[in-house]
Amino acid sequence: MNDSPGWAVPGPSPSDGERPGASDGRDGAEGGTPPPAGGPKWSAEQPPPGEWSSPGTPQAPKAPQQQPQPGAGWGSYGGPQGPQGGQYGYPGTPGRWGKPPAAKPGVIPLRPLDLGEILDGAVATMRTHWRTVLPITLVVATVVQVISVLVQKYTSADLAVTSGPGSGDSLKDVVDSLGGSMTALLATGFVQLIGTIVATAMLTMIFSRAILGHGSSIGEAWRESRPQLLRLLGLTLLLALGGIVIVLVLLLPGIALGSRGIAVGGGVAALPLLLWLALKFSLASPALMLEKSSVITSLRRSSRLVEGSWWRIFGITALTALITTFVSAIIVGPLTAVGLAIGLADSGVEGLENGTAATGWAALILSAVGAVIAQTVTMPIQSGVTVLLYVDQRMRREALDLELARAAGLENYGQDATAPPTGG
């Protein structure tokens, strides 16, 4: 059954479980022409291309040929001895001699990608299409941080008043203040959630066009992503709710028995389960946006695409998170330190003890400025890596690169270069 109606930009995808090797020659054994019955028995070891000669015909010695470097020419995907050379039939794989290098109409070559190409594709899109990418993330980050600064400033002031020595506030006043603070924090989290969803949806569309070498305006990205925004919100809330339910179910035995040890054990057991599920459904967002699918269908698609590649996707995702965290720390750390120093200069040691130095306007504003810059830079990288992982998995499993090549206007891409021409 095919539950993927295709990718919104390049076109439909093959059915789940099908491999298009029979038509495009991906698999050397399935896509090639079988030898005629009764023909000669070929040896399993054959000379490299360019050194074939007819029996009994002398041939002048040839100069040694220079091997192409990885990433260019016939060895662009591991070469004949690569671990996946015979599976995908890319340039240089057995049975595909003479095929040109993989085309690169946009930010990535149209073949399965390695780690460097995924990261480079995300950065190249942000660098090439910065007029579209950076304004989206800048606006979202600015709105979120402005609301966050206001919430932190006034909720911290209310808490300081109600919890200060000699305040004389009743327990009811303290509870009301804490309730108001929690409401403000939840409102801030909701605004951040909406902003992140909108930015992710629009960036996904921009990256999908950048793969084909096409540019996008902010208006085009909005028009293409708007029909799926509610579904993307539902997907995000469903995943969050599922995580909360899993944690509660694993903590419930310890809570019911009144055993702290069992509760802690349940919490520890929840961490690897949540991580496994997060990676299993990490490609649901681009599947939902680019295939115009439903929430449940996108979850199934992500599960099938990740199957068998969990550790690879985990490594790339973890490395991306490490890089973006490091970049954010470099940007936010110095500005936060300067703001804290200004707060200490105004309030002295007492400000450090009661926390007013960290909640002053200078500290909050400078920290927010650093967060805006960091999110503006790192959000496109994270979204881009997710989209390119989705594209990479579909190229590996469903020959999406052939659809992408046709969408990019590359005629007869993927056909054997040695095949005789057809027609008159």
C-alpha positions as CSV (number, residue, x, y, z in Angstrom):
1,M,0.0,0.0,0.0
2,N,1.3,3.5,-0.8
3,D,0.6,6.0,1.9
4,S,2.9,8.6,0.5
5,P,1.2,10.7,-2.2
6,G,4.6,12.2,-3.1
7,W,6.7,15.2,-2.4
8,A,4.9,18.5,-3.0
9,V,7.6,19.9,-5.1
10,P,9.2,17.1,-7.1
11,G,6.3,14.8,-7.5
12,P,5.0,11.4,-6.4
13,S,7.0,8.8,-4.6
14,P,6.9,5.1,-5.2
15,S,4.9,2.8,-3.0
16,D,6.3,1.8,0.4
17,G,8.3,-1.3,0.1
18,E,8.9,-1.0,-3.7
19,R,12.3,-0.3,-5.1
20,P,12.4,1.3,-8.5
21,G,15.4,-0.7,-9.6
22,A,13.5,-2.5,-12.3
23,S,13.1,0.8,-14.3
24,D,16.1,2.9,-13.4
25,G,18.9,0.3,-13.0
26,R,19.5,1.0,-9.3
27,D,20.4,-2.6,-8.5
28,G,23.0,-4.1,-10.7
29,A,21.3,-7.5,-10.6
30,E,17.7,-6.4,-11.1
31,G,18.1,-3.3,-13.4
32,G,20.6,-4.8,-15.8
33,T,19.9,-6.9,-18.9
34,P,20.3,-10.6,-18.2
35,P,22.8,-12.5,-20.4
36,P,21.3,-14.6,-23.2
37,A,20.7,-18.3,-22.5
38,G,23.6,-20.4,-23.5
39,G,26.0,-17.5,-23.7
40,P,29.6,-17.4,-22.5
41,K,30.2,-17.9,-18.8
42,W,31.8,-14.7,-17.6
43,S,34.4,-14.7,-14.8
44,A,33.4,-13.0,-11.5
45,E,36.6,-10.9,-11.7
46,Q,36.7,-8.6,-14.7
47,P,39.3,-5.9,-15.7
48,P,38.5,-2.3,-14.9
49,P,36.7,-0.1,-17.5
50,G,38.7,1.0,-20.5
51,E,40.9,-2.1,-20.6
52,W,38.5,-4.5,-22.4
53,S,40.0,-6.0,-25.6
54,S,38.8,-8.5,-28.2
55,P,40.3,-12.0,-28.0
56,G,43.4,-12.4,-30.1
57,T,43.7,-8.6,-30.9
58,P,47.0,-7.1,-29.7
59,Q,46.5,-3.9,-27.8
60,A,49.1,-1.2,-27.2
61,P,49.9,-0.6,-23.5
62,K,48.0,2.3,-22.0
63,A,49.1,4.9,-19.6
64,P,47.9,4.4,-16.1
65,Q,44.5,6.1,-15.4
66,Q,44.2,8.4,-12.5
67,Q,41.5,7.4,-10.0
68,P,38.9,10.1,-9.4
69,Q,38.7,11.4,-6.0
70,P,35.6,10.6,-3.8
71,G,32.8,12.9,-4.5
72,A,33.6,13.3,-8.2
73,G,33.4,11.0,-11.1
74,W,32.6,7.3,-11.0
75,G,33.8,6.9,-7.4
76,S,31.4,9.6,-6.0
77,Y,29.5,7.1,-3.7
78,G,32.1,4.7,-2.4
79,G,33.3,3.3,-5.7
80,P,33.2,-0.3,-6.7
81,Q,34.4,-1.5,-3.3
82,G,32.1,0.8,-1.3
83,P,29.8,-0.7,1.2
84,Q,26.7,0.3,-0.8
85,G,28.1,0.4,-4.3
86,G,26.3,-2.6,-5.7
87,Q,23.0,-1.6,-4.0
88,Y,22.4,1.7,-5.5
89,G,24.2,1.5,-8.8
90,Y,25.7,5.0,-8.6
91,P,28.6,6.1,-10.9
92,G,31.4,3.6,-10.6
93,T,29.4,0.7,-9.2
94,P,29.6,-2.7,-10.9
95,G,27.6,-2.8,-14.1
96,R,27.3,1.0,-14.4
97,W,30.7,1.9,-15.9
98,G,30.8,5.2,-17.8
99,K,27.9,6.9,-15.9
100,P,28.5,10.6,-15.3
101,P,28.8,12.1,-11.8
102,A,25.6,12.7,-9.8
103,A,23.9,16.0,-10.8
104,K,23.8,18.9,-8.4
105,P,21.1,21.3,-9.5
106,G,20.9,22.8,-6.0
107,V,22.6,22.6,-2.6
108,I,23.1,18.8,-2.6
109,P,24.1,16.2,-5.2
110,L,21.2,13.9,-6.3
111,R,22.4,10.7,-4.6
112,P,22.5,9.4,-1.1
113,L,24.4,11.9,1.1
114,D,27.1,11.6,3.7
115,L,27.4,13.6,7.0
116,G,29.4,16.4,5.5
117,E,27.1,16.9,2.5
118,I,24.0,17.1,4.8
119,L,25.6,19.8,7.0
120,D,27.0,21.6,4.0
121,G,23.6,21.6,2.3
122,A,22.0,23.1,5.4
123,V,24.6,25.9,5.7
124,A,24.7,26.4,1.9
125,T,20.9,27.0,1.8
126,M,21.1,29.5,4.6
127,R,24.0,31.3,2.9
128,T,22.5,31.3,-0.6
129,H,19.0,32.1,0.4
130,W,19.7,34.3,3.4
131,R,17.3,37.0,2.3
132,T,14.4,34.5,2.8
133,V,15.7,32.3,5.6
134,L,17.1,34.8,8.1
135,P,14.1,37.2,8.2
136,I,11.8,34.3,9.1
137,T,13.9,33.1,11.9
138,L,14.8,36.6,13.0
139,V,11.1,37.6,13.4
140,V,10.2,34.4,15.2
141,A,13.1,34.6,17.6
142,T,12.5,38.3,18.3
143,V,8.8,37.9,19.1
144,V,9.6,34.9,21.4
145,Q,12.4,36.7,23.3
146,V,10.5,39.9,23.8
147,I,7.6,38.0,25.4
148,S,10.1,36.0,27.4
149,V,11.8,39.0,28.7
150,L,8.6,40.7,29.8
151,V,7.4,37.5,31.5
152,Q,10.7,36.9,33.3
153,K,10.9,40.5,34.5
154,Y,7.4,40.8,36.0
155,T,7.0,37.3,37.3
156,S,10.3,37.5,39.1
157,A,9.2,40.8,40.6
158,D,6.0,39.3,41.8
159,L,7.8,36.4,43.3
160,A,10.3,38.6,45.1
161,V,7.5,40.7,46.6
162,T,5.4,37.7,47.9
163,S,8.4,35.7,49.1
164,G,10.4,38.6,50.6
165,P,11.1,38.7,54.4
166,G,8.4,40.4,56.3
167,S,6.0,40.6,53.4
168,G,3.2,39.3,55.5
169,D,1.4,37.7,52.5
170,S,-0.8,34.8,53.3
171,L,-0.4,31.4,51.7
172,K,-3.3,32.2,49.4
173,D,-1.4,35.2,48.0
174,V,1.7,33.1,47.4
175,V,-0.3,30.4,45.6
176,D,-2.0,33.1,43.5
177,S,1.3,34.6,42.6
178,L,2.8,31.3,41.6
179,G,-0.3,30.5,39.6
180,G,0.0,33.7,37.7
181,S,3.7,33.0,37.0
182,M,3.0,29.5,35.7
183,T,0.2,30.9,33.5
184,A,2.7,33.5,32.1
185,L,5.3,30.8,31.5
186,L,2.8,28.6,29.8
187,A,1.7,31.5,27.5
188,T,5.3,32.1,26.7
189,G,5.9,28.4,25.8
190,F,2.8,28.4,23.6
191,V,4.0,31.5,21.7
192,Q,7.4,29.9,21.3
193,L,5.7,26.6,20.1
194,I,3.6,28.5,17.5
195,G,6.6,30.5,16.3
196,T,8.8,27.4,16.0
197,I,6.1,25.5,14.0
198,V,5.6,28.4,11.6
199,A,9.3,28.8,11.1
200,T,9.8,25.1,10.6
201,A,7.0,24.8,8.1
202,M,8.3,27.8,6.0
203,L,11.9,26.7,6.2
204,T,11.0,23.2,5.0
205,M,9.5,24.6,1.9
206,I,12.5,26.8,1.3
207,F,14.9,23.8,1.6
208,S,12.8,21.7,-0.7
209,R,13.2,24.3,-3.4
210,A,16.8,24.9,-2.7
211,I,17.5,21.2,-3.4
212,L,16.2,21.8,-6.9
213,G,18.2,25.0,-7.3
214,H,15.1,27.2,-7.0
215,G,14.8,30.2,-4.9
216,S,11.8,31.1,-2.7
217,S,10.3,34.3,-1.4
218,I,8.8,34.6,2.0
219,G,5.3,34.9,0.5
220,E,5.8,31.7,-1.5
221,A,7.0,29.8,1.5
222,W,4.0,31.0,3.5
223,R,1.5,30.1,0.8
224,E,2.9,26.6,0.4
225,S,3.2,25.9,4.1
226,R,0.0,27.5,5.4
227,P,-2.4,24.6,4.4
228,Q,-0.4,22.2,6.6
229,L,0.2,24.4,9.7
230,L,-2.7,23.0,11.7
231,R,-1.6,19.4,10.9
232,L,1.9,20.3,11.9
233,L,0.6,21.8,15.2
234,G,-1.4,18.6,15.8
235,L,1.7,16.4,15.1
236,T,3.8,18.4,17.5
237,L,1.1,18.3,20.3
238,L,0.5,14.6,19.7
239,L,4.2,13.8,20.1
240,A,4.5,16.0,23.2
241,L,1.4,14.4,24.7
242,G,2.7,10.9,23.9
243,G,6.0,11.7,25.7
244,I,4.1,12.9,28.8
245,V,1.9,9.8,28.9
246,I,5.0,7.5,28.7
247,V,6.7,9.3,31.6
248,L,3.5,9.2,33.7
249,V,3.0,5.5,33.0
250,L,6.5,4.6,34.0
251,L,6.4,6.8,37.1
252,L,2.9,5.6,38.2
253,P,4.1,2.3,39.9
254,G,6.5,4.1,42.1
255,I,4.0,6.8,43.0
256,A,1.3,4.2,43.7
257,L,3.6,2.1,46.0
258,G,5.1,5.2,47.6
259,S,8.6,4.0,46.6
260,R,11.0,6.7,45.6
261,G,13.4,4.1,44.2
262,I,10.9,2.6,41.8
263,A,9.8,6.0,40.7
264,V,13.4,7.0,40.0
265,G,13.9,3.7,38.1
266,G,10.8,4.4,36.0
267,G,12.1,7.9,35.2
268,V,15.4,6.5,34.1
269,A,13.8,3.9,32.0
270,A,11.7,6.5,30.3
271,L,14.8,8.4,28.9
272,P,16.0,5.8,26.4
273,L,12.4,5.0,25.3
274,L,11.7,8.7,24.7
275,L,15.0,9.1,22.8
276,W,14.2,6.1,20.6
277,L,10.7,7.3,19.8
278,A,11.9,10.9,19.2
279,L,14.3,9.6,16.5
280,K,11.8,7.2,15.1
281,F,9.4,10.0,14.4
282,S,12.0,12.7,13.7
283,L,11.2,12.7,10.0
284,A,7.4,13.0,10.4
285,S,7.5,16.8,10.1
286,P,9.1,17.0,6.6
287,A,7.0,14.0,5.5
288,L,3.9,15.9,6.6
289,M,4.9,19.1,4.9
290,L,6.4,17.8,1.6
291,E,4.0,14.9,1.0
292,K,0.9,16.8,2.1
293,S,-0.1,13.9,4.3
294,S,-2.0,13.5,7.5
295,V,-0.6,13.3,11.0
296,I,-0.9,9.5,11.3
297,T,0.4,8.9,7.8
298,S,3.4,11.1,8.4
299,L,4.2,9.2,11.6
300,R,4.1,5.9,9.7
301,R,6.3,7.3,6.9
302,S,8.9,8.5,9.4
303,S,8.9,5.1,11.1
304,R,9.5,3.3,7.8
305,L,12.2,5.7,6.6
306,V,14.1,5.6,9.9
307,E,13.9,1.8,10.1
308,G,17.3,0.3,9.8
309,S,19.0,3.7,9.9
310,W,18.3,4.7,13.5
311,W,21.9,4.9,14.7
312,R,23.0,6.9,11.6
313,I,20.2,9.4,12.1
314,F,20.9,9.5,15.8
315,G,24.6,10.3,15.2
316,I,23.8,13.1,12.6
317,T,21.1,14.6,14.8
318,A,23.3,14.5,17.9
319,L,26.2,16.1,16.1
320,T,24.0,18.8,14.8
321,A,22.6,19.5,18.3
322,L,26.1,19.6,19.6
323,I,27.2,22.1,17.0
324,T,24.2,24.4,17.4
325,T,24.5,24.3,21.2
326,F,28.2,25.3,20.9
327,V,27.4,28.1,18.6
328,S,24.6,29.3,20.8
329,A,26.8,29.2,23.9
330,I,29.5,31.3,22.1
331,I,26.9,33.9,21.2
332,V,24.7,34.0,24.3
333,G,27.4,33.5,26.9
334,P,29.4,36.7,26.6
335,L,26.3,38.9,26.3
336,T,24.8,37.3,29.4
337,A,28.0,37.8,31.3
338,V,28.1,41.5,30.4
339,G,24.4,41.9,31.4
340,L,25.1,40.2,34.7
341,A,28.1,42.4,35.3
342,I,26.0,45.5,34.7
343,G,23.4,44.2,37.1
344,L,26.0,43.6,39.8
345,A,27.4,47.1,39.3
346,D,24.0,48.5,40.0
347,S,22.8,46.3,42.8
348,G,26.1,45.2,44.4
349,V,26.5,41.9,46.3
350,E,22.9,41.9,47.5
351,G,21.8,41.7,43.9
352,L,23.7,38.5,43.5
353,E,22.2,37.0,46.7
354,N,18.6,37.9,46.0
355,G,18.8,37.3,42.3
356,T,17.9,40.9,41.2
357,A,21.2,41.2,39.3
358,A,20.2,38.4,37.0
359,T,16.6,39.7,36.5
360,G,17.5,43.3,35.9
361,W,16.7,45.0,32.6
362,A,20.3,45.0,31.4
363,A,20.8,41.3,32.0
364,L,17.5,40.2,30.5
365,I,17.8,42.4,27.4
366,L,21.4,41.4,26.6
367,S,20.6,37.8,27.2
368,A,17.6,38.1,24.9
369,V,19.7,39.8,22.2
370,G,22.1,36.9,22.3
371,A,19.3,34.4,22.1
372,V,17.8,36.1,19.1
373,I,21.1,36.0,17.2
374,A,21.7,32.4,18.2
375,Q,18.3,31.2,17.2
376,T,18.4,33.1,13.9
377,V,21.6,31.3,13.0
378,T,20.9,27.8,14.5
379,M,17.2,27.3,13.7
380,P,17.8,27.0,9.9
381,I,20.6,24.6,10.4
382,Q,18.5,22.3,12.6
383,S,15.5,22.5,10.2
384,G,17.8,22.0,7.2
385,V,19.4,18.9,8.6
386,T,16.0,17.3,9.3
387,V,14.8,18.0,5.8
388,L,18.0,16.7,4.2
389,L,17.9,13.6,6.3
390,Y,14.3,12.9,5.0
391,V,15.4,13.5,1.4
392,D,18.5,11.3,1.9
393,Q,16.5,8.4,3.3
394,R,14.0,8.6,0.4
395,M,16.9,8.7,-2.1
396,R,18.4,5.6,-0.5
397,R,15.1,3.7,-0.3
398,E,12.8,5.1,-3.0
399,A,15.1,6.6,-5.7
400,L,13.8,10.0,-5.0
401,D,16.8,11.5,-6.7
402,L,15.3,10.5,-10.1
403,E,12.1,12.4,-9.3
404,L,14.2,15.3,-8.1
405,A,16.2,15.3,-11.3
406,R,13.1,15.3,-13.4
407,A,11.6,18.1,-11.3
408,A,14.9,20.1,-11.8
409,G,14.5,19.7,-15.6
410,L,17.3,17.1,-16.1
411,E,16.1,14.9,-18.9
412,N,17.0,11.2,-19.0
413,Y,18.8,11.4,-15.7
414,G,19.7,8.0,-14.2
415,Q,19.7,6.1,-17.5
416,D,22.6,4.0,-18.4
417,A,25.2,6.0,-20.4
418,T,26.2,2.9,-22.3
419,A,22.6,2.0,-23.4
420,P,22.1,2.3,-27.1
421,P,19.8,5.1,-28.3
422,T,16.2,4.3,-29.0
423,G,14.0,5.6,-31.7
424,G,14.7,6.5,-35.4
